[in-house]
Amino acid sequence: MTEAYVATFHTHLAALRSCRAVQRAKDPEARMAPVPRVLSSSCGTCLFYRGEDPLLPLLDADLEAVYRREGQNFILVHQAAG
């Protein structure tokens, strides 16, 4: 079963690189968007995507956090060190 995820980043470039990587490898419908108000992000841009897992190896090293989306709620599944 695929889950819906939201990844936040420290930079817009990291979000762009991650979006391209996820689109090529797993989810061609992955998209960049403004970060939902309930989440924080340094750059204001996030990545919405679907996957069997959070796809961490595909995400840029400047990742801030990954959340699983459950309806209108966001559950933290990964917080980058730092």
MDAnalysis code that builds the backbone (N, CA, C; Angstrom):
import MDAnalysis as mda
import numpy as np

u = mda.Universe.empty(246, n_residues=82, atom_resindex=np.repeat(np.arange(82), 3), trajectory=True)
u.add_TopologyAttr("name", ["N", "CA", "C"] * 82)
u.add_TopologyAttr("resid", np.arange(1, 83))
u.add_TopologyAttr("resname", ["MET", "THR", "GLU", "ALA", "TYR", "VAL", "ALA", "THR", "PHE", "HIS", "THR", "HIS", "LEU", "ALA", "ALA", "LEU", "ARG", "SER", "CYS", "ARG", "ALA", "VAL", "GLN", "ARG", "ALA", "LYS", "ASP", "PRO", "GLU", "ALA", "ARG", "MET", "ALA", "PRO", "VAL", "PRO", "ARG", "VAL", "LEU", "SER", "SER", "SER", "CYS", "GLY", "THR", "CYS", "LEU", "PHE", "TYR", "ARG", "GLY", "GLU", "ASP", "PRO", "LEU", "LEU", "PRO", "LEU", "LEU", "ASP", "ALA", "ASP", "LEU", "GLU", "ALA", "VAL", "TYR", "ARG", "ARG", "GLU", "GLY", "GLN", "ASN", "PHE", "ILE", "LEU", "VAL", "HIS", "GLN", "ALA", "ALA", "GLY"])
u.atoms.positions = np.array([
    [0.842, -1.189, 0.000],
    [0.000, 0.000, 0.000],
    [0.882, 1.245, 0.000],
    [0.581, 2.176, -0.861],
    [1.371, 3.406, -0.880],
    [0.788, 4.422, 0.102],
    [1.680, 5.178, 0.680],
    [1.324, 6.225, 1.637],
    [1.608, 7.580, 0.995],
    [0.940, 8.609, 1.487],
    [1.202, 9.979, 1.036],
    [2.187, 10.618, 2.001],
    [3.227, 11.250, 1.461],
    [4.271, 11.874, 2.270],
    [4.457, 13.342, 1.881],
    [4.990, 14.093, 2.837],
    [5.390, 15.477, 2.612],
    [6.804, 15.618, 3.156],
    [7.721, 16.068, 2.327],
    [9.107, 16.298, 2.754],
    [9.376, 17.795, 2.751],
    [10.003, 18.287, 3.828],
    [10.399, 19.695, 3.900],
    [11.919, 19.780, 3.815],
    [12.400, 20.914, 3.335],
    [13.824, 21.085, 3.066],
    [14.319, 22.426, 3.579],
    [15.636, 22.519, 3.734],
    [16.251, 23.773, 4.156],
    [16.395, 24.754, 2.998],
    [16.440, 24.221, 1.758],
    [16.609, 25.086, 0.589],
    [15.657, 24.683, -0.533],
    [15.334, 25.641, -1.367],
    [14.485, 25.389, -2.525],
    [15.177, 24.426, -3.497],
    [16.482, 24.566, -3.665],
    [17.230, 23.690, -4.566],
    [17.135, 22.230, -4.116],
    [17.210, 21.980, -2.821],
    [17.087, 20.613, -2.308],
    [15.715, 20.034, -2.615],
    [14.682, 20.856, -2.495],
    [13.326, 20.406, -2.832],
    [13.224, 20.068, -4.315],
    [13.805, 20.892, -5.163],
    [13.783, 20.663, -6.606],
    [14.531, 19.383, -6.978],
    [15.708, 19.189, -6.428],
    [16.486, 17.977, -6.720],
    [15.733, 16.726, -6.271],
    [15.140, 16.799, -5.098],
    [14.402, 15.654, -4.566],
    [13.170, 15.353, -5.406],
    [12.474, 16.381, -5.829],
    [11.297, 16.190, -6.669],
    [11.670, 15.463, -7.953],
    [12.709, 15.895, -8.587],
    [13.149, 15.241, -9.834],
    [13.544, 13.791, -9.602],
    [14.247, 13.519, -8.506],
    [14.682, 12.151, -8.209],
    [13.484, 11.236, -7.939],
    [12.533, 11.713, -7.166],
    [11.342, 10.909, -6.857],
    [10.498, 10.701, -8.107],
    [10.334, 11.729, -8.927],
    [9.564, 11.596, -10.165],
    [10.179, 10.553, -11.087],
    [11.491, 10.557, -11.217],
    [12.171, 9.619, -12.123],
    [12.126, 8.186, -11.606],
    [12.274, 8.012, -10.287],
    [12.430, 6.668, -9.735],
    [11.135, 5.996, -9.284],
    [10.209, 6.760, -8.711],
    [9.067, 6.108, -8.062],
    [7.704, 6.723, -8.325],
    [7.601, 8.033, -8.361],
    [6.290, 8.683, -8.426],
    [6.309, 9.839, -9.418],
    [5.904, 9.587, -10.660],
    [5.929, 10.654, -11.655],
    [4.983, 11.813, -11.328],
    [4.072, 11.606, -10.387],
    [3.131, 12.659, -10.005],
    [3.603, 13.468, -8.796],
    [4.805, 13.200, -8.291],
    [5.351, 13.981, -7.171],
    [5.391, 15.451, -7.579],
    [5.112, 16.339, -6.599],
    [5.079, 17.764, -6.945],
    [5.582, 18.633, -5.801],
    [6.163, 19.744, -6.178],
    [6.583, 20.752, -5.208],
    [5.396, 21.667, -4.935],
    [5.340, 22.173, -3.700],
    [4.239, 23.052, -3.311],
    [4.659, 23.880, -2.107],
    [3.898, 24.923, -1.782],
    [4.179, 25.651, -0.537],
    [3.979, 24.721, 0.667],
    [4.767, 24.919, 1.704],
    [4.660, 24.096, 2.905],
    [3.334, 24.393, 3.608],
    [2.576, 23.354, 4.002],
    [1.354, 23.592, 4.768],
    [1.651, 24.396, 6.041],
    [0.727, 25.230, 6.447],
    [0.943, 26.113, 7.597],
    [1.287, 25.379, 8.887],
    [0.788, 24.175, 9.052],
    [1.045, 23.444, 10.301],
    [2.461, 22.880, 10.375],
    [3.176, 22.902, 9.259],
    [4.558, 22.424, 9.223],
    [5.488, 23.615, 9.059],
    [6.735, 23.438, 9.466],
    [7.694, 24.519, 9.261],
    [8.738, 24.099, 8.241],
    [9.298, 25.073, 7.568],
    [10.356, 24.810, 6.601],
    [11.189, 26.061, 6.418],
    [12.456, 25.874, 6.261],
    [13.347, 27.014, 6.069],
    [13.124, 27.708, 4.734],
    [12.785, 26.947, 3.715],
    [12.675, 27.560, 2.391],
    [11.239, 27.809, 1.960],
    [10.266, 27.227, 2.644],
    [8.870, 27.440, 2.293],
    [8.348, 26.537, 1.194],
    [9.195, 25.643, 0.677],
    [8.799, 24.723, -0.382],
    [8.902, 23.297, 0.123],
    [7.895, 22.487, -0.207],
    [7.925, 21.086, 0.199],
    [7.679, 20.206, -1.016],
    [7.759, 18.905, -0.784],
    [7.528, 17.915, -1.818],
    [6.417, 16.985, -1.362],
    [5.348, 16.889, -2.146],
    [4.282, 15.920, -1.917],
    [4.548, 14.727, -2.825],
    [4.515, 13.519, -2.266],
    [4.745, 12.330, -3.078],
    [4.118, 11.113, -2.413],
    [4.067, 10.008, -3.148],
    [3.526, 8.749, -2.628],
    [4.601, 7.676, -2.743],
    [4.586, 6.728, -1.787],
    [5.549, 5.638, -1.814],
    [5.207, 4.566, -0.807],
    [5.837, 3.419, -0.974],
    [5.672, 2.314, -0.026],
    [6.329, 2.653, 1.308],
    [7.334, 3.529, 1.255],
    [8.067, 3.991, 2.434],
    [8.454, 5.451, 2.153],
    [9.113, 6.129, 3.100],
    [9.437, 7.547, 2.884],
    [10.463, 7.858, 1.781],
    [11.052, 6.835, 1.152],
    [11.995, 7.031, 0.038],
    [13.187, 7.912, 0.413],
    [13.660, 7.789, 1.634],
    [14.750, 8.642, 2.120],
    [15.989, 8.643, 1.230],
    [16.394, 7.505, 0.642],
    [17.596, 7.537, -0.206],
    [17.473, 8.446, -1.430],
    [16.251, 8.744, -1.851],
    [16.049, 9.599, -3.017],
    [16.031, 11.086, -2.675],
    [15.926, 11.415, -1.392],
    [15.790, 12.807, -0.983],
    [17.148, 13.459, -0.753],
    [17.245, 14.726, -1.107],
    [18.486, 15.493, -0.995],
    [18.989, 15.537, 0.450],
    [20.290, 15.670, 0.602],
    [20.912, 15.715, 1.931],
    [20.465, 16.922, 2.749],
    [19.936, 17.951, 2.101],
    [19.472, 19.148, 2.808],
    [18.020, 19.002, 3.276],
    [17.591, 17.768, 3.458],
    [16.262, 17.435, 3.957],
    [16.084, 17.955, 5.383],
    [14.908, 18.494, 5.673],
    [14.583, 18.930, 7.032],
    [13.785, 17.848, 7.764],
    [12.668, 17.389, 7.169],
    [11.821, 16.381, 7.804],
    [10.907, 15.737, 6.771],
    [10.382, 14.544, 7.117],
    [9.396, 13.857, 6.287],
    [8.197, 13.533, 7.180],
    [7.019, 13.807, 6.652],
    [5.767, 13.547, 7.360],
    [4.894, 12.632, 6.511],
    [4.177, 11.711, 7.170],
    [3.171, 10.909, 6.478],
    [1.849, 11.663, 6.607],
    [1.146, 11.787, 5.519],
    [-0.120, 12.519, 5.534],
    [-1.259, 11.543, 5.794],
    [-2.059, 11.851, 6.788],
    [-3.246, 11.056, 7.125],
    [-4.435, 12.005, 7.185],
    [-5.140, 12.128, 6.081],
    [-6.231, 13.099, 5.996],
    [-5.660, 14.502, 6.065],
    [-6.101, 15.264, 7.053],
    [-5.594, 16.619, 7.250],
    [-4.444, 16.665, 8.256],
    [-4.023, 15.506, 8.768],
    [-2.964, 15.431, 9.779],
    [-1.642, 15.012, 9.158],
    [-0.551, 15.438, 9.790],
    [0.798, 15.097, 9.348],
    [1.529, 14.442, 10.514],
    [2.016, 13.221, 10.297],
    [2.722, 12.455, 11.319],
    [4.208, 12.448, 10.981],
    [5.049, 12.956, 11.878],
    [6.489, 12.991, 11.642],
    [7.031, 11.563, 11.578],
    [7.714, 11.230, 10.469],
    [8.316, 9.902, 10.333],
    [9.830, 9.961, 10.253],
    [10.385, 11.148, 9.958],
    [11.844, 11.298, 9.914],
    [12.214, 12.753, 10.157],
    [13.119, 12.962, 11.094],
    [13.656, 14.294, 11.366],
    [15.150, 14.246, 11.070],
    [15.626, 15.089, 10.184],
    [17.048, 15.101, 9.833],
    [17.877, 15.528, 11.036],
    [19.047, 14.941, 11.162],
    [19.961, 15.310, 12.237],
    [20.494, 16.712, 11.993],
    [20.765, 17.408, 13.057],
    [21.375, 18.710, 12.871],
    [20.721, 19.711, 13.654],
])
